[in-house]
Amino acid sequence: MSTLAPLDPLIALAGGLLIGLAAAVLLLFSGRIAGISGMVARAVGIADSGTPRLQALAFVVGLPIGAWLVSASLRQPEVIVTSSIPILVTAGVLVGFGTRMGNGCTSGHGVCGVSRLSPRSLAATVTFMLAGFAIVALARFMVGG
C-alpha cells in the first residue's frame, strides 16, 4: 500500500481539475477543443485543419512532459504489463482508427464535448462506455475471472 493512499482521492480530484482547467484555457484562449486524437493528427500532419500545427505539436509534446513532472514530484506507480507488445500495438492502432472514424476521442468528446452538452459528444461518450462495458464482459466471459 502506498504511503499516499489517504491522499489518493485528493490527487485524483486535483488531476481532474487540472484536466478541466487545461481544456477550459485552450477553449477560452484559442477557441479549440482539447481532443488528444485531433491534436496528434494535426501534429503529425494527417489533419489539414483545426488547431495550428505548432500549437498541436506543443500540446502533444507537453503531455508526456507533464506526466513525467507529476510522477517525479509525487510517486511512481507500479506498472505491470500483462499483455504482449504486438497486442498492445494492435489495440492502439485500432483505437486510433476508431477515433478518426468517430471524429474524436474520449478527451474531445468525453471531457470537452459533454461539458458543452454537445449531442454528438453525448452520443459518442455513451457509445464509448457501452462498448467498453461489452468488451470487458466479453473478455471476462471468454478468459474467465
MARBA-3410 file (N, C-alpha, C, O; in Angstrom, 1 decimal):
145
0.8,-1.2,0.0,0.0,0.0,0.0,0.9,1.2,0.0,1.9,1.3,0.7 ~ 0.4,2.2,-0.7,1.2,3.5,-0.9,1.1,4.3,0.4,0.1,4.2,1.1 ~ 2.1,5.0,0.7,2.1,5.9,1.9,1.2,7.1,1.6,0.8,7.8,2.6 ~ 0.8,7.4,0.4,-0.1,8.5,0.0,-1.5,8.0,-0.1,-2.4,8.8,-0.6 ~ -1.8,6.8,0.2,-3.2,6.2,0.0,-4.3,7.1,0.5,-5.3,7.2,-0.2
-4.2,7.7,1.7,-5.3,8.6,2.1,-5.5,9.8,1.2,-6.5,10.4,1.2 ~ -4.4,10.2,0.5,-4.4,11.4,-0.3,-4.9,11.0,-1.8,-5.1,11.9,-2.6 ~ -5.0,9.7,-2.1,-5.4,9.3,-3.5,-6.6,10.0,-4.0,-6.6,10.5,-5.1 ~ -7.7,10.1,-3.3,-8.9,10.8,-3.8,-8.6,12.3,-4.1,-9.1,12.9,-5.0 ~ -7.8,12.9,-3.2,-7.4,14.3,-3.4,-6.5,14.5,-4.7,-6.7,15.5,-5.4
-5.6,13.6,-4.8,-4.7,13.6,-6.0,-5.6,13.4,-7.3,-5.4,14.1,-8.3 ~ -6.5,12.5,-7.3,-7.4,12.3,-8.4,-8.2,13.5,-8.7,-8.4,13.9,-9.8 ~ -8.8,14.1,-7.6,-9.6,15.4,-7.8,-8.7,16.5,-8.4,-9.1,17.2,-9.3 ~ -7.5,16.6,-7.9,-6.6,17.7,-8.4,-6.3,17.4,-9.9,-6.3,18.3,-10.7 ~ -6.1,16.1,-10.2,-5.8,15.8,-11.6,-7.0,16.1,-12.5,-6.8,16.7,-13.6
-8.2,15.8,-12.1,-9.4,16.1,-12.8,-9.6,17.6,-13.0,-10.0,18.1,-14.1 ~ -9.3,18.3,-11.9,-9.4,19.8,-12.0,-8.4,20.4,-13.0,-8.7,21.3,-13.7 ~ -7.2,19.8,-13.0,-6.2,20.3,-13.9,-6.5,20.0,-15.4,-6.3,20.8,-16.3 ~ -7.1,18.8,-15.6,-7.6,18.5,-17.0,-8.7,19.4,-17.4,-8.6,19.9,-18.5 ~ -9.6,19.7,-16.5,-10.7,20.6,-16.9,-10.2,22.0,-17.1,-10.6,22.7,-18.0
-9.3,22.5,-16.3,-8.7,23.8,-16.4,-7.9,23.9,-17.7,-8.0,24.9,-18.4 ~ -7.1,22.9,-18.0,-6.4,22.9,-19.3,-7.3,23.0,-20.5,-7.1,23.8,-21.4 ~ -8.4,22.2,-20.5,-9.4,22.2,-21.6,-10.0,23.6,-21.7,-10.3,24.1,-22.8 ~ -10.4,24.1,-20.5,-11.1,25.5,-20.5,-10.1,26.6,-21.0,-10.6,27.4,-21.8 ~ -8.9,26.5,-20.6,-7.9,27.6,-21.0,-7.7,27.5,-22.5,-7.7,28.5,-23.2
-7.6,26.3,-23.1,-7.4,26.1,-24.5,-8.6,26.6,-25.3,-8.5,27.3,-26.3 ~ -9.8,26.3,-24.8,-11.0,26.7,-25.4,-11.2,28.3,-25.3,-11.5,28.9,-26.3 ~ -10.9,28.8,-24.1,-11.1,30.3,-24.0,-10.1,31.1,-24.7,-10.5,32.1,-25.3 ~ -8.9,30.7,-24.8,-7.8,31.5,-25.4,-7.6,31.2,-26.9,-7.1,32.1,-27.6 ~ -8.0,30.0,-27.3,-7.7,29.7,-28.8,-9.0,29.3,-29.5,-9.0,29.1,-30.7
-10.1,29.0,-28.7,-11.3,28.6,-29.3,-11.2,27.2,-29.8,-12.0,26.8,-30.7 ~ -10.3,26.4,-29.3,-10.1,25.0,-29.8,-10.4,24.0,-28.7,-10.3,24.3,-27.5 ~ -10.9,22.8,-29.1,-11.2,21.7,-28.2,-10.0,20.9,-27.9,-9.2,20.7,-28.8 ~ -9.8,20.5,-26.7,-8.6,19.7,-26.3,-8.8,18.2,-26.5,-8.7,17.5,-25.6 ~ -9.0,17.9,-27.7,-9.1,16.4,-28.1,-7.8,15.9,-28.5,-7.1,16.4,-29.4
-7.3,14.9,-27.8,-6.0,14.4,-28.0,-5.8,13.8,-29.4,-4.8,14.0,-30.0 ~ -6.8,13.0,-29.9,-6.6,12.4,-31.2,-6.5,13.5,-32.3,-5.7,13.3,-33.2 ~ -7.3,14.5,-32.2,-7.2,15.6,-33.1,-5.9,16.4,-33.1,-5.3,16.7,-34.1 ~ -5.4,16.6,-31.8,-4.1,17.2,-31.7,-3.0,16.4,-32.3,-2.1,16.9,-32.9 ~ -3.0,15.1,-32.0,-2.0,14.2,-32.6,-2.1,14.2,-34.1,-1.0,14.3,-34.8
-3.3,14.1,-34.6,-3.5,14.1,-36.1,-2.9,15.3,-36.7,-2.3,15.3,-37.7 ~ -3.2,16.5,-36.1,-2.7,17.7,-36.6,-1.2,17.9,-36.4,-0.5,18.3,-37.3 ~ -0.7,17.4,-35.3,0.8,17.5,-35.0,1.6,16.7,-36.0,2.7,17.1,-36.5 ~ 1.1,15.5,-36.4,1.8,14.6,-37.3,1.5,14.9,-38.8,2.1,14.3,-39.6 ~ 0.5,15.8,-39.0,0.2,16.2,-40.4,-0.8,15.4,-41.1,-0.9,15.5,-42.3
-1.6,14.6,-40.4,-2.6,13.8,-41.1,-4.0,14.5,-41.1,-5.0,14.0,-41.7 ~ -4.0,15.7,-40.4,-5.2,16.5,-40.4,-4.8,17.9,-41.0,-3.8,18.4,-40.6 ~ -5.7,18.4,-41.9,-5.3,19.6,-42.5,-5.9,20.9,-41.8,-5.5,22.0,-42.1 ~ -6.9,20.7,-41.0,-7.5,21.8,-40.3,-7.5,21.6,-38.8,-7.2,20.5,-38.3 ~ -7.9,22.7,-38.1,-8.0,22.6,-36.7,-7.0,23.5,-36.0,-6.7,24.5,-36.5
-6.5,23.0,-34.9,-5.5,23.7,-34.1,-4.3,24.0,-35.0,-3.9,23.1,-35.8 ~ -3.7,25.2,-34.9,-2.4,25.4,-35.6,-1.4,24.3,-35.3,-1.3,23.8,-34.2 ~ -0.7,23.8,-36.3,0.2,22.7,-36.2,1.2,22.8,-35.1,1.5,21.9,-34.3 ~ 1.8,24.0,-34.9,2.8,24.2,-33.9,2.2,24.1,-32.5,2.8,23.6,-31.6 ~ 1.0,24.6,-32.4,0.3,24.6,-31.1,-0.1,23.1,-30.8,0.1,22.7,-29.6
-0.5,22.4,-31.8,-0.8,21.0,-31.6,0.4,20.2,-31.2,0.4,19.3,-30.3 ~ 1.5,20.5,-31.8,2.8,19.8,-31.5,3.2,20.1,-30.1,3.6,19.2,-29.4 ~ 3.1,21.3,-29.7,3.5,21.7,-28.3,2.6,21.0,-27.3,3.0,20.6,-26.2 ~ 1.3,20.9,-27.6,0.3,20.2,-26.7,0.7,18.7,-26.6,0.8,18.2,-25.5 ~ 1.0,18.1,-27.7,1.3,16.6,-27.7,2.6,16.4,-27.0,2.8,15.4,-26.2
3.6,17.2,-27.2,4.9,17.1,-26.6,4.8,17.4,-25.1,5.5,16.7,-24.2 ~ 3.9,18.3,-24.7,3.7,18.7,-23.3,3.1,17.6,-22.5,3.2,17.5,-21.3 ~ 2.3,16.7,-23.1,1.6,15.7,-22.4,2.5,14.7,-21.6,2.4,14.6,-20.4 ~ 3.5,14.1,-22.3,4.4,13.2,-21.5,5.3,14.0,-20.6,5.7,13.5,-19.5 ~ 5.7,15.2,-20.9,6.5,16.1,-20.0,5.7,16.4,-18.8,6.3,16.3,-17.7
4.5,16.7,-18.9,3.6,17.0,-17.7,3.5,15.7,-16.9,3.5,15.8,-15.6 ~ 3.2,14.6,-17.5,3.1,13.3,-16.8,4.4,13.0,-16.0,4.4,12.6,-14.9 ~ 5.5,13.2,-16.7,6.8,13.0,-16.0,7.0,13.9,-14.8,7.5,13.5,-13.8 ~ 6.7,15.2,-15.0,6.8,16.1,-13.9,6.0,15.7,-12.7,6.5,15.8,-11.5 ~ 4.8,15.3,-12.9,3.9,14.9,-11.8,4.4,13.6,-11.2,4.5,13.5,-10.0
4.8,12.6,-12.0,5.3,11.4,-11.4,6.6,11.6,-10.7,6.9,10.9,-9.7 ~ 7.4,12.5,-11.1,8.7,12.8,-10.4,8.5,13.5,-9.1,9.2,13.4,-8.1 ~ 7.4,14.3,-9.0,7.1,15.0,-7.8,6.2,14.3,-6.8,6.3,14.6,-5.6 ~ 5.4,13.3,-7.2,4.5,12.6,-6.3,5.0,11.2,-6.0,5.6,11.0,-5.0 ~ 4.8,10.4,-6.9,5.2,9.0,-6.7,5.1,8.3,-8.1,4.5,8.8,-9.0
5.8,7.1,-8.2,5.7,6.4,-9.4,4.9,5.1,-9.1,5.2,4.3,-8.3 ~ 3.8,4.9,-9.9,3.0,3.7,-9.7,3.7,2.5,-10.2,4.6,2.6,-11.1 ~ 3.4,1.4,-9.7,4.0,0.1,-10.2,3.2,-0.3,-11.4,2.0,-0.5,-11.3 ~ 3.8,-0.4,-12.5,3.2,-0.7,-13.8,3.6,-2.1,-14.2,4.8,-2.4,-14.3 ~ 2.6,-3.0,-14.3,2.8,-4.3,-14.7,2.1,-4.6,-16.0,0.8,-4.5,-16.1
2.8,-4.8,-17.1,2.2,-5.1,-18.4,1.9,-6.6,-18.5,2.9,-7.4,-18.4 ~ 0.7,-7.0,-18.7,0.3,-8.4,-18.7,-0.1,-8.9,-20.1,-0.5,-10.0,-20.2 ~ 0.1,-8.1,-21.1,-0.2,-8.5,-22.4,1.0,-8.4,-23.3,2.0,-7.8,-22.9 ~ 0.9,-8.9,-24.5,2.1,-8.9,-25.4,2.2,-7.5,-26.1,1.1,-6.9,-26.3 ~ 3.3,-7.1,-26.4,3.5,-5.9,-27.1,2.8,-5.8,-28.4,2.1,-4.8,-28.7
2.8,-6.9,-29.3,2.0,-6.8,-30.5,0.5,-6.6,-30.3,-0.1,-5.9,-31.1 ~ 0.0,-7.2,-29.2,-1.5,-7.0,-28.9,-1.7,-5.6,-28.5,-2.7,-4.9,-28.9 ~ -0.8,-5.0,-27.7,-1.0,-3.6,-27.3,-0.8,-2.6,-28.5,-1.6,-1.7,-28.5 ~ 0.1,-2.9,-29.3,0.3,-2.0,-30.5,-1.0,-2.1,-31.4,-1.5,-1.1,-31.9 ~ -1.5,-3.3,-31.6,-2.7,-3.5,-32.5,-3.8,-2.8,-31.8,-4.6,-2.2,-32.5
-4.0,-2.9,-30.5,-5.1,-2.2,-29.8,-5.0,-0.7,-30.0,-6.0,0.0,-30.2 ~ -3.8,-0.2,-29.9,-3.5,1.2,-30.0,-3.9,1.7,-31.4,-4.5,2.8,-31.6 ~ -3.5,0.9,-32.4,-3.8,1.3,-33.8,-5.3,1.3,-34.0,-5.9,2.2,-34.7 ~ -6.0,0.2,-33.5,-7.5,0.2,-33.6,-8.2,1.3,-32.9,-9.1,1.9,-33.5 ~ -7.7,1.7,-31.8,-8.2,2.9,-31.1,-8.0,4.1,-31.9,-8.9,4.9,-32.0
-6.8,4.3,-32.4,-6.6,5.5,-33.3,-7.5,5.5,-34.5,-8.0,6.6,-34.9 ~ -7.7,4.4,-35.1,-8.6,4.3,-36.3,-10.0,4.6,-35.9,-10.7,5.4,-36.6 ~ -10.4,4.1,-34.8,-11.8,4.4,-34.3,-12.0,5.8,-33.9,-13.1,6.4,-34.2 ~ -11.0,6.5,-33.4,-11.1,7.9,-33.0,-11.2,8.8,-34.3,-11.9,9.8,-34.3 ~ -10.5,8.4,-35.3,-10.6,9.1,-36.6,-12.0,8.9,-37.2,-12.6,9.9,-37.7
-12.5,7.7,-37.1,-13.9,7.4,-37.6,-14.9,8.2,-36.9,-15.9,8.6,-37.4 ~ -14.8,8.2,-35.5,-15.7,8.9,-34.7,-15.6,10.4,-34.5,-16.2,11.0,-33.7 ~ -14.6,10.9,-35.3,-14.3,12.4,-35.2,-14.0,12.8,-33.8,-14.4,13.9,-33.3 ~ -13.2,12.0,-33.1,-12.8,12.4,-31.7,-12.6,11.2,-30.8,-13.0,10.1,-31.1 ~ -12.0,11.5,-29.7,-11.7,10.5,-28.7,-12.4,10.8,-27.4,-13.2,11.8,-27.3
-12.1,10.1,-26.4,-12.7,10.3,-25.1,-12.4,11.7,-24.5,-13.2,12.2,-23.8 ~ -11.2,12.2,-24.8,-10.9,13.6,-24.2,-11.7,14.6,-25.0,-12.3,15.5,-24.3 ~ -11.8,14.5,-26.3,-12.5,15.5,-27.0,-14.0,15.5,-26.8,-14.7,16.5,-26.5 ~ -14.5,14.3,-26.9,-16.0,14.1,-26.7,-16.3,14.0,-25.2,-17.2,14.7,-24.8 ~ -15.6,13.2,-24.5,-16.0,12.9,-23.1,-15.7,14.1,-22.1,-16.6,14.4,-21.3
-14.6,14.8,-22.3,-14.3,15.9,-21.4,-14.9,17.2,-21.9,-15.6,17.9,-21.2 ~ -14.5,17.5,-23.2,-14.9,18.8,-23.7,-16.3,18.8,-24.3,-17.0,19.8,-24.0 ~ -16.7,17.8,-25.0,-18.0,17.8,-25.6,-19.1,17.7,-24.6,-20.1,18.4,-24.8 ~ -19.0,16.8,-23.7,-20.0,16.6,-22.7,-20.2,17.8,-21.8,-21.3,18.2,-21.5 ~ -19.1,18.5,-21.5,-19.2,19.7,-20.7,-19.9,20.8,-21.5,-20.5,21.8,-20.9
-19.9,20.8,-22.8,-20.6,21.8,-23.6,-22.0,21.3,-24.0,-22.7,21.9,-24.7 ~ -22.4,20.1,-23.5,-23.7,19.5,-23.8,-23.9,19.2,-25.3,-25.0,19.3,-25.8 ~ -22.8,18.9,-26.0,-22.9,18.6,-27.4,-23.6,17.3,-27.6,-23.2,16.2,-27.1 ~ -24.7,17.2,-28.4,-25.4,16.0,-28.6,-24.5,14.9,-29.2,-24.6,13.7,-28.8 ~ -23.7,15.3,-30.2,-22.8,14.3,-30.8,-21.8,13.7,-29.8,-21.6,12.5,-29.8
-21.3,14.6,-28.9,-20.4,14.1,-27.9,-21.1,13.3,-26.9,-20.5,12.3,-26.4 ~ -22.3,13.6,-26.5,-23.0,12.8,-25.5,-23.3,11.4,-26.1,-23.1,10.4,-25.4 ~ -23.7,11.3,-27.4,-23.9,10.0,-28.0,-22.6,9.3,-28.2,-22.6,8.0,-27.9 ~ -21.5,9.9,-28.5,-20.2,9.3,-28.6,-19.7,8.7,-27.3,-19.2,7.6,-27.2 ~ -19.9,9.5,-26.2,-19.4,9.1,-24.9,-20.2,7.9,-24.4,-19.7,6.9,-23.8
-21.5,7.9,-24.6,-22.4,6.7,-24.3,-21.9,5.5,-25.1,-21.8,4.4,-24.5 ~ -21.6,5.7,-26.3,-21.2,4.6,-27.2,-19.8,4.1,-26.7,-19.6,2.9,-26.6 ~ -18.9,5.0,-26.3,-17.6,4.5,-25.8,-17.8,3.7,-24.5,-17.2,2.6,-24.4 ~ -18.6,4.2,-23.7,-18.8,3.5,-22.4,-19.5,2.1,-22.6,-19.0,1.1,-22.0 ~ -20.5,2.1,-23.4,-21.2,0.8,-23.6,-20.3,-0.2,-24.3,-20.3,-1.4,-24.0
-19.5,0.3,-25.3,-18.6,-0.6,-26.0,-17.5,-1.2,-25.0,-17.2,-2.3,-25.0 ~ -17.0,-0.3,-24.1,-16.1,-0.7,-23.1,-16.6,-1.7,-22.1,-16.0,-2.7,-21.8 ~ -17.9,-1.5,-21.7,-18.5,-2.5,-20.8,-18.7,-3.8,-21.5,-18.4,-4.9,-20.9 ~ -19.1,-3.8,-22.8,-19.3,-5.0,-23.5,-18.0,-5.8,-23.7,-18.0,-7.0,-23.6 ~ -16.9,-5.1,-24.1,-15.7,-5.7,-24.3,-15.1,-6.4,-23.0,-14.6,-7.5,-23.0
-15.2,-5.7,-21.9,-14.8,-6.2,-20.6,-15.6,-7.5,-20.3,-15.0,-8.5,-19.9 ~ -16.9,-7.4,-20.4,-17.8,-8.5,-20.1,-17.4,-9.7,-21.0,-17.3,-10.8,-20.6 ~ -17.2,-9.4,-22.3,-16.9,-10.5,-23.3,-15.5,-11.1,-22.9,-15.4,-12.3,-23.0 ~ -14.6,-10.3,-22.6,-13.2,-10.8,-22.3,-13.3,-11.6,-21.0,-12.6,-12.7,-21.0 ~ -14.0,-11.2,-20.0,-14.1,-12.0,-18.8,-14.9,-13.3,-19.0,-14.5,-14.3,-18.4
-15.8,-13.3,-19.9,-16.6,-14.5,-20.2,-15.6,-15.5,-21.0,-15.6,-16.7,-20.7 ~ -14.9,-15.0,-21.9,-14.0,-15.8,-22.7,-12.8,-16.3,-22.0,-12.4,-17.5,-22.1 ~ -12.2,-15.5,-21.1,-11.0,-15.8,-20.4,-11.3,-16.4,-19.0,-10.6,-17.2,-18.5 ~ -12.4,-15.9,-18.5,-12.7,-16.3,-17.1,-12.2,-15.2,-16.1,-11.3,-14.4,-16.4 ~ -12.9,-15.2,-15.0,-12.5,-14.2,-13.9,-13.3,-13.1,-14.0,-13.1,-12.1,-13.2
END
